Structures are given as C-alpha cells and as structure tokens.
Amino acid sequence: MADLVVIGGGHAGCEAALAAARMGMDTLLLTLNMDGIALMACNPVIGGSAKGHLVRELDALGGEMGRAIDDTFLQSRMLNLSKGPAVHSLRAQADKQAYQNRMRKALMSQERLTVRQGEAASIEVENGRVRAVTTMTGQRIPCQAVVVASGVYLKSRIIIGEHQQDGGPQGLMNATGLSSSLQELGFELRRFKTGTPARVDVRSIDFDEMTPQPGDEPVVPFSFMTDRELHNTHQCYLTWTTPETHEIIRRNLHRAPLYSGKIHGVGPRYCPSIEDKIVKFADKDRHQVFLEPEGNESREWYVQGMSTSLPEDVQWEMYRSVPGLRRCQLTRLAYAIEYDCIDSRELRPTLESLRIGGLFFAGQINGTSGYEEAACQGLLAGMNAALQLQGRQPVILTRDMAYIGVMTDDLTTKGTDEPYRMMTSRAEHRLHLRQDNADLRLTQLGYEAGLVTGERMERTRRKQQATAALLEELKHTRYAPGEARDAWLTAHGQPVAATSLSAEELLRRPEITLDHLTEMTPALADHPAPAREQAQIAVKYAGYLDKQDALIRRARAMEDMLLPEDADYSSISTLRLEARQKLTRQRPRSLAAASRIPGVSPADVAVLMVWLEKMRNQ
C-alpha cells in the first residue's frame, strides 16, 4: 500500500516522487529500468531560453533539478545577455551520467520514498477515483493517487530509415500495457514524435576545424541555495553543414521516414530534424552544428543541430561531410521515436484528470517536449496529489505567477497538436516573470504547501529585506552640485545638472549602473549581489513594471471570477453551440481560463459574465 504511486522515473517522475515524499506521503516510484532514472535521452543540457526560467521556478518551489545540475555541470552560459533581463536564461551542459547518479542518490536517500523497477500495466478506478496500480507481473498496488509520468515510453517505436522496432530511447524497453488501460479509462491517445542526433567518438573529432564556444565566468548557479563558487571545465564547439551535406540529404529524401510516410507522429516545431531544415529552409546554404560533451568519463559527444531518422549509410555519409567530422566514428545512430500521449485538455490546472479523482499526469504524456517542462509538471502534479490527500487546497499557478503557470494554462485550455516547448514569447508578463526573481515570486507558496524548507524561506526573506533596504538607500542618497559630482557626471557622459540628484534618479539613466554609483558611494557595494540585481532592475524598469502590474491586476480580476465545477453550460441558450461543447468538455476554472479556450469568443465570455452574475445573485 502506498499513498501515491508515480509511474515513470524520468525528469517528471523524479520531481513528482520527491515532492510528494517531502510533503509526508508514502510514495512508490515505479520505473521500467533503475538504470534509466533521470536519463538525458537527447541533449545533455539543462536550461536554455525560457527553460532556464522553468528550472529557476522549479528550484524556488523546492524541486531538485537546479541543485542537481549545479553539482554536475560541465559548462554554463547565460543566454540573451544582449537583451533585457526578462529574457536572460541560464543554460548548462551536463555530465549526463553524473546527473543521473546525483538524482538517483536524491531519490534513494529520501524518506518515505521507495523506488523499484517494474512496468505499470493498468490503473484501477472505482467510483470515479483511483484505487490501485497493477504491474505487468500481476502485482496489485493499492494507492490513493497516481501520477502518470511515462515520458516517451508508451508503445514507443524507434525509426532509422527503413528499419523500425518497438522500444524506448537509447536501447531501453518500452511500456506496452498502460496505453490500453488509459484508453479503457476514456482517454483519447495521440502519437507524437521526437528525435535525436548521432553521438560521435571524441577521438575522431578534429576540433581545429571548429570554433570554440567557452562558457561564462563567473558561473551563475541554477539553484538559489547554491553558495559555492562554480567553474566551467569544458568547452563546446561550433561548426556548420556544407552544400555537400545538403546534397547528400536531398539525394536521399525518398528514404527519409519523415517524407516516405513511415512516421505518423507529429514532431516538434522548434527542434526540426536536419532533413526538415534542408526542405523548409532551402535557401540556406549552411546550418549551425554544435559539438557538446556528454560527460567527464564519456568519449561520446552530442552533435546538436543534426537530429535525423535517415538510414544508417546516409548518416555516415552526412555526418562526415561536416568540417571537423570528416573522419568521425558514430558511436550511436540518430533516430526518431514515436510514442503515445494524451490530450492535455482533459486535465485541470492542477494536472489532475477532469474525470478521475486522484489521477495526475506530468511530462511528455501531456504533449510537452523537454526535460525542464517535464520536471516542472512533475513537481506540480506531485505537490497537488499530496495536498489533495492531506485535504488541503491545491496549488494553481496562473499566467502572471510563473512560466509554469503559462505552460499549464496553455496545456489545459488550448491543448497542443505538436510537442509543446516553453518560450519566453508565450508569456505576456515576462518582464515580471524573470529568472532572477523566481524565489521572490514562488518560494512563499512552496513553503506554505510544505515543500520548501525553513532555511530556503529565510534566505528568500533576507533577499526581500535587503532589496527593500537598498531601494530606500538609493532613494535617500543624494549628490549635491559640486566639483567631484560634476566631474563624475562628465566622466560618464552625463549632462551636468544644477540641482541635487538622488542615486535612484541617476540609476534610471540607461548608461548608469549600480557599479558606477559605487564610485561615489562605496557603501552601495556592501549590499548582497542578489539585492543589487533586484534593485537595479526595479529602478531601471520601474515604468514598464508599473504598466505590467496594472495589466496583471486587470487579468486577475477575471481569474478571480470562478466558474462552478458543476456548471450546466448546455442550459445557457445564449452561448454558441461550439462554446457550450468546449466549456462542457474542458470545465475551465475561471472566466479568464474560459476566454482562452479556442472556440470561445469574446461574446461568449460576455454571456458567461452575465450568467455568473445571475448565479451569484440567486
């Protein structure tokens, strides 16, 4: 007997199991292969544009991924530094084996968490609620809740050219039984596809033909709890495809499963295969290719940018047409993988099924792609499963609270017809949802849920207090006209003013930074670095932040207009038929969520508003 069973030991399953166990639930993590826990089946990277935001938010809520990558990274970079702070995103190259070991250690040492190898065959439901999980060997495991985090393993199929075989990623087995059980429970399954490039032996790479891509120093950690100094140990390298590469691919397109009809699953829009790039961007004479290390103890390197499902003989010819890879030895072939997933519109914002109590879903089963997207869903599902079993209110992250909220709202209101990837452009409040303030936004919420430790909460409070103190100091520190001040202004290309200026007023100027102000007021440097970062952003972007806060307040007014769970939309005759059908199926939590459902028009929202007012008056 377990309070909660988590099906799957990937990035979603790990976070779900850890969250529930840390909140006091007796949790069983059931994984197909103990050696596949937290496997990085594709690129050995955590973070990236928008994904770095997700990892920071996960960490702020008490998740494990941020601390695990800080312990096992090879190289770190901050992306988009030429742009504003809203889109700055951390990206770290991982030692994939060390990362797996680090996450496995966290699971194995966690109290109230049991990890075992086995395949879930079916989920037992009684009176609309989860009752047990049965394994392929016939063991019945009674439980009160289940998190399905099955990744890409459900009836998965590997495709390399004309060759196809049932199986999971990187030679692991697939899961054959659970898909049928989900269909019997009324879930409509769909087929999605993803792919991965070949791996090459580092001894066969000519790095002299490539451009080194060093990491950033000093290294910024992912976790708000990481205090120690971190350093890069490896470089990545940049090369390019050639006209010869493109000709090889074009000559063999008739053998590409993507174009010959052998692949039926829908692939990711923002991570296309190399053959897809050659067809869709025929005017480009070259495409970037990055060579990335897979680990300190590994001779395998990842060829980012050349994912493919072309036949083996074509792969050898194609990879060897790239500068630096002319004599490369492929250690693993590139492949495509198809798998089953559900329609995420069948879920609540808590990631619980609309129809079956205690049944939660997280990760690629919901139609997302990416380790970070999966991990965040896992934490949210595990946290909400625990809260439900404790008889407490769920955690619902809205679009103005977190990128995780944007993702869950997109999934549960709009759904997705292709593997969903998080991007900064999906967030309408991205200046507010920065990676640097994820702790200030979310740690209190995680603490109240029982997932965040007192130590982490206290650290966040100190950051809040230090930021507030520095903002006050900037407001009250003034520089009167005089020879020293005017010389400083001139040296920094600023006009000399006849009046007294505050540090805050000077910091508002685009050319002036807090570091510049410490030249006149050295005491400003005594404040902690996180507080200095927050204060500088708050001052420089004050006008924009005020406008965004006003938009958020208006949006929250509609978010707070909650729709009854048992609302009979079919009886509201003034709603259009399509709107009635969509609302009945998806059961939006609020008027705001209803407005985001495709097929629900502004006129339908107005009708709902009037109907809701009538219901309240009655």
Steps between C-alpha positions, in 0.01 A plus 500: 500500500625848409338840528627586153642300210711686245526317167827585327847599622581773251530869581126539573481184709806588710363842595148366564626225730739727690234771546238260637743319731639827635143603579453188711337257256604134483603495136596222260691587182456225242752515215559272200874496563687614811794589275278734299407733788535868398645392165592779260396305193556795268723803554714508817382849596285657770351844439508723196269776384187495723603155625747667737204693643317172559793346688533809721125484577523129573788570737310783671214258570733242656580280198824310447609569140677831568715359779574186299629690197708734718672188634561338161538767228794519259440845352258783572388798296250781549305541177358823354724736698479754217127532579311605811485301826157355417653260249836423665508120527750260656617198303735233635673211327455192720712200580204277422621193694592709804161673481320164499705380797436826687123476446493129583680576827238764586222247439663216690579712805156662522288388796154359419604432140547150358645448153455171318532361149181383333248579229155639579243312292174653616340755731201385702218750549196462726215751532691756295816481710837325479525188714808306387772442243564151362841404362574282196594218739156515660574679828217727614623812683216674688538878508304821540655693212710440189729727298551370146840626384569245228709723273550371145470133598131428430492261203809679374657410167854573379541597133829508307442516125312190385565330835239515776488328837294521816707647782582800715779754462869403504438125485261486797173303490163668446175472697236294324212464744412842639374651172212250482410566864484876436279444196268281705476787751379726218818685405552577133860419407699670227842437349781751532856471373838624603852418392864519596828538309787252487774491762863503386826380654697803620824344373368525144412872516734761351440798729751711303233535230246631752447818701525465880195610700620573855271529798438815702703593806403554773249215483149588619341202680153368421404445863435788736652274769838458329758720675830350394705631209441305178736468202478376141710193417418444131442689175248437226585550131323652201513376142263517200334276248625536141342496151627140483300417816186646348548315172541166683175564688305614191622197306361270769174672594304211346655281771419743784218356718377856555421532130435138400199466731659266754474760779143575604565691823510880509849638561623809687477826306794663678741207482481381138711221355782593263304363201204718602729806512638426153148476354340792688799736475619411152651848456750444783837368387610400851363429849669520839627181661624494861718225644424449870669271755283238672713452812837496672525122471341476154666505159165571335414847371156621400453651150243771569314624194516176301211293633387254233326170426677439168640149432831397653705519180371853434582605857865400464530691173311804629686546830837453328421789263519747791831681572663345804305177457662379176640190675242472776400166650131475590455329837119520491277559200249781481137387512140618522266370769119494494295464819151532646380806692167635620305815416606738778162677485369203701685639803438762766760775561619278788583232236232269642261326262166676460316167519701281739585617849857450617636434149768753403713527185839666453759539227505375143181297554334847497649589162797707611864467398804566715644393833419833666134508392463142625670563834280802576183306423625217717552727798157662453324163464682345797436805717130512414455126548648536850288805581185318387576198719559737792161663439658836417444750221697437177774719361387665178761711325349765274656669198607804701670290770742278309611356168375171648159668521520609136584144397227330702243755383601451136479123538169484685311773311644497147657156486774428250509319167881475500768453769473814716816695575514789746608835350524849649262624228219287649503708820315832480644614836861400437656816647340397829584129454877528493732218601677723754184551710353148488568458873325828586198389297465137603694394809231619744244293311723191516559561870127519574448175308760330719761437232744785563729480804516766768861571403402580141207714613722699735752557221224637277378732776853636545520569126166685512611707799842579353342611171251725679778652712714573194209660314444729799869587508500585129199724552658693788862516383544841338785666312515878527656710222874523542831443333526127584144414397512704179834341405342157554201590281727627224719188519193284443365709213217653704382862485598713798192606696464805722283315750553222752450148357409180682673169435164366382466780243849434367442125485194554280732624227576222246877558508534490880524178701514429871871423461552853367325647805731313737781723372333789684338294777717194577250382765258397223736213419447358850150377413465133393529436125142364464361816664709722272369315195136530613533867592665595171226328297226654717636852445590473133177330393266672749271647234467175308449299819225738614319458167534122521371500858190689383442241226547219754244657735244514218574141400470382861152649524386250236709219652315560828161456332475125563260282302308224684649154442151358442387780265246382241622689194252321273218688676643844416313550173671830417837326471597381154487121453880473454558695822257279692677188377850630576406628846324174589803299394775710656332635813705823531572612854439870441358750255855583394574134423175475303602800290820322393328186369508492118141519378376714791448852363500835685121500458481161674713637784260794537208253519684301766564817700130586505407139585756493783359823644149352495623185674663708773186707556293183534 
